[in-house]
Amino acid sequence: MSAARSAPVHIAGAAQEIVGRGRPAPAYRNLLAAAATGAVADAGLDRSDVDGLVLSSSIPQPFECNPAEVAEYLGLGTVYTAMAPYGGRPATDVLHIARSAIHAGLASTVLVLSADTFATTLGLEGAIELYMKSFDAVYERPFGPLIPTAFALMTARHIHDHGTTLEQLAQVAVSIRRHGLLNPHAEVTGELTVAGVVADTVVSTPLTRSMLALISTGGAQGFVVSRERVDARSVTLLGYGEASAFMSLSQAPSLTHFPHIRQAGDLALRQAGVTLADLDFAQFYDPATIVPLILLESLGFCGPGEGGAFVEDGALEIGGRLPVNTHGGTLAFRHPGMGAALDSVVEAVTQLRGEAGARQGPDARLGLVHGQGSWLATNGFAVLGRS
């Protein structure tokens, strides 16, 4: 797979629309408009400067998430438009689409938007029912799996093959919760302990509730991606890599070892001209505590089966060996739906600007952002750095 260096593009503006735990989300278009307004203002630009729109899809709004329709609603005028479809793809690929449009000369200043009202529109039961349909209709769905089931299978296999302990898996939740408590917008309260996480209610053996992502009512993210650096706060997209190996978990060659993750990560790093040792933080999509362990191993931060030992003693915390999910991730900040990984992009931008407040990492200059589709079936990695 090619890793040719290409001209960098810059994230000039970034914004989040916060709904808050338990509050109904505003209408889908209102969320998009708020994220667009915030991102453009953060870049110090006007909507008239935008000549491209990339829209991430939304499951509850399959007909409203039309980029041309959204461009019309936002009053963008004549612009290039594109859409990133949902299902088996990482949310981070909107950055790649925006970069490709700029390199192709289709646009020079691209507004990237994502919004979801998943739990508000469908309700908890409706969301669970819809997600069950993401399992293969012939080989998986007849057995009645839920979303946690897939990650529970990975966890059980990792424990069996490598001796990973529940306490090590709990440490991931504890470390990321500490970051979430430093985020004023996080939807959680109260510290966790390793013993408390292990003793929490079992959702899908061996995973307890505290080892799984939150379910949020909605939210939105917006970015302005530009050919030129707008100002000193602009953050550079240095590299992007993506790879798929399967779609259905029943067809995965392994439940714990994913070579295509390494392939995608290496591609992003080579494009950026950096190594794992150069990274100051990582923002991983974390629907369950087993996922950061698998990512650490698959990317090469540690060897196969060594993820449990890696996360001990606060290695993932700010000031540790590799700060992970400094905003709290989906375990401790929020999980608004399809664009959850884009919250990680907002956090990476915030860290690289030195604007994260109490959760700011020391001298953050280079970060890795991860997005996944399905059950680690497709993975995308973006390397972001200070301009």
VENQUILIN-V388714 format. One record per residue. N is the residue number from 0. RES is the residue in one letter. OMEGA is omega as a letter, one per 20 degrees, with the letter a starting at -180 (NA if undefined). Layout:
N,RES,OMEGA + N,RES,OMEGA
This chain:
0,M,a + 1,S,r + 2,A,a + 3,A,r + 4,R,r + 5,S,a + 6,A,a + 7,P,r + 8,V,a + 9,H,r + 10,I,a + 11,A,a + 12,G,r + 13,A,a + 14,A,r + 15,Q,r + 16,E,a + 17,I,r + 18,V,a + 19,G,a + 20,R,r + 21,G,r + 22,R,r + 23,P,r + 24,A,r + 25,P,r + 26,A,a + 27,Y,a + 28,R,r + 29,N,r + 30,L,r + 31,L,a + 32,A,r + 33,A,r + 34,A,r + 35,A,r + 36,T,a + 37,G,a + 38,A,a + 39,V,r + 40,A,r + 41,D,r + 42,A,a + 43,G,a + 44,L,r + 45,D,r + 46,R,r + 47,S,r + 48,D,a + 49,V,r + 50,D,r + 51,G,r + 52,L,r + 53,V,a + 54,L,r + 55,S,a + 56,S,r + 57,S,a + 58,I,a + 59,P,a + 60,Q,a + 61,P,a + 62,F,r + 63,E,a + 64,C,r + 65,N,a + 66,P,r + 67,A,r + 68,E,r + 69,V,r + 70,A,r + 71,E,a + 72,Y,a + 73,L,r + 74,G,a + 75,L,a + 76,G,a + 77,T,a + 78,V,r + 79,Y,r + 80,T,r + 81,A,a + 82,M,r + 83,A,a + 84,P,r + 85,Y,r + 86,G,r + 87,G,r + 88,R,a + 89,P,a + 90,A,a + 91,T,a + 92,D,r + 93,V,r + 94,L,r + 95,H,r + 96,I,r + 97,A,r + 98,R,a + 99,S,r + 100,A,r + 101,I,r + 102,H,a + 103,A,a + 104,G,a + 105,L,r + 106,A,r + 107,S,r + 108,T,a + 109,V,r + 110,L,r + 111,V,a + 112,L,r + 113,S,r + 114,A,r + 115,D,r + 116,T,a + 117,F,a + 118,A,r + 119,T,a + 120,T,a + 121,L,a + 122,G,a + 123,L,a + 124,E,r + 125,G,r + 126,A,r + 127,I,a + 128,E,a + 129,L,a + 130,Y,r + 131,M,a + 132,K,r + 133,S,r + 134,F,a + 135,D,a + 136,A,a + 137,V,a + 138,Y,a + 139,E,a + 140,R,r + 141,P,a + 142,F,r + 143,G,a + 144,P,r + 145,L,a + 146,I,r + 147,P,a + 148,T,a + 149,A,a + 150,F,r + 151,A,r + 152,L,r + 153,M,a + 154,T,a + 155,A,r + 156,R,r + 157,H,r + 158,I,a + 159,H,a + 160,D,a + 161,H,r + 162,G,r + 163,T,a + 164,T,r + 165,L,r + 166,E,r + 167,Q,r + 168,L,r + 169,A,a + 170,Q,r + 171,V,r + 172,A,a + 173,V,a + 174,S,a + 175,I,r + 176,R,r + 177,R,r + 178,H,a + 179,G,a + 180,L,r + 181,L,a + 182,N,a + 183,P,a + 184,H,a + 185,A,a + 186,E,r + 187,V,r + 188,T,r + 189,G,r + 190,E,r + 191,L,r + 192,T,r + 193,V,a + 194,A,a + 195,G,r + 196,V,a + 197,V,a + 198,A,a + 199,D,a + 200,T,r + 201,V,r + 202,V,r + 203,S,a + 204,T,j + 205,P,a + 206,L,r + 207,T,a + 208,R,a + 209,S,r + 210,M,a + 211,L,a + 212,A,r + 213,L,r + 214,I,a + 215,S,a + 216,T,r + 217,G,r + 218,G,a + 219,A,r + 220,Q,r + 221,G,r + 222,F,r + 223,V,r + 224,V,a + 225,S,r + 226,R,a + 227,E,r + 228,R,a + 229,V,r + 230,D,a + 231,A,r + 232,R,a + 233,S,r + 234,V,a + 235,T,r + 236,L,a + 237,L,a + 238,G,r + 239,Y,r + 240,G,a + 241,E,r + 242,A,r + 243,S,r + 244,A,r + 245,F,r + 246,M,a + 247,S,a + 248,L,r + 249,S,a + 250,Q,r + 251,A,r + 252,P,a + 253,S,r + 254,L,a + 255,T,a + 256,H,a + 257,F,a + 258,P,a + 259,H,r + 260,I,r + 261,R,a + 262,Q,a + 263,A,r + 264,G,r + 265,D,r + 266,L,r + 267,A,a + 268,L,r + 269,R,r + 270,Q,a + 271,A,a + 272,G,a + 273,V,r + 274,T,r + 275,L,a + 276,A,a + 277,D,a + 278,L,r + 279,D,r + 280,F,r + 281,A,r + 282,Q,a + 283,F,r + 284,Y,a + 285,D,r + 286,P,r + 287,A,a + 288,T,r + 289,I,a + 290,V,r + 291,P,r + 292,L,a + 293,I,r + 294,L,r + 295,L,a + 296,E,a + 297,S,a + 298,L,r + 299,G,r + 300,F,r + 301,C,a + 302,G,r + 303,P,r + 304,G,a + 305,E,a + 306,G,r + 307,G,r + 308,A,a + 309,F,a + 310,V,a + 311,E,r + 312,D,r + 313,G,a + 314,A,a + 315,L,a + 316,E,r + 317,I,a + 318,G,r + 319,G,a + 320,R,r + 321,L,r + 322,P,a + 323,V,r + 324,N,a + 325,T,r + 326,H,a + 327,G,r + 328,G,r + 329,T,r + 330,L,a + 331,A,r + 332,F,r + 333,R,r + 334,H,a + 335,P,a + 336,G,a + 337,M,a + 338,G,a + 339,A,a + 340,A,r + 341,L,r + 342,D,r + 343,S,r + 344,V,r + 345,V,a + 346,E,r + 347,A,r + 348,V,a + 349,T,r + 350,Q,a + 351,L,r + 352,R,a + 353,G,a + 354,E,a + 355,A,r + 356,G,a + 357,A,a + 358,R,a + 359,Q,r + 360,G,a + 361,P,r + 362,D,a + 363,A,a + 364,R,a + 365,L,a + 366,G,r + 367,L,r + 368,V,a + 369,H,r + 370,G,a + 371,Q,r + 372,G,a + 373,S,a + 374,W,a + 375,L,a + 376,A,r + 377,T,a + 378,N,r + 379,G,r + 380,F,r + 381,A,r + 382,V,a + 383,L,a + 384,G,r + 385,R,r + 386,S,NA
